[in-house]
Amino acid sequence: MKRSSKKLAVLVGGFALSWTAAAGIAAADPGLDSAINTTCNYSQAVAALNAISPQAGKQFSAAPAAQAWLRTFLNAPPGQRQQMAQQAENLPGAAQYFGLVEQMAGTCSNY
């Protein structure tokens, strides 16, 4: 898998990074709060990603590691999601995907 695909996988699959922040846990980047607090399921998140950016959706579909990460993230308790989000934030180049992740989390309930 290409390095950029791995990043996208971790970021999208990963905020695809913490969807329910627990009280008392240090907050991730404010741009990721919607992802951390989302109530969307995996299918909704993927549908939103595909609608927002077909290219990113295609990359995500070709990245089994990203898909597994997103499933794990969405099934994780709040504290674990927060940790996953913080780890993803530290990846080089991660910031370029924050807007996409924010849009995905903000619209996934429509799917």
Buried (B, 14 or more C-beta within 10 A) or exposed (E): EEEEBBBBBBBBBBBBBBBBBEEEBEEBBEBBBBBBBBEBBBEBBBBBBBBBBEEBBEBBEBBEEBBEBBBBBBEBEBBBBBBBBBBBBEBEEBEEBBEBBBBBBBBBEEB
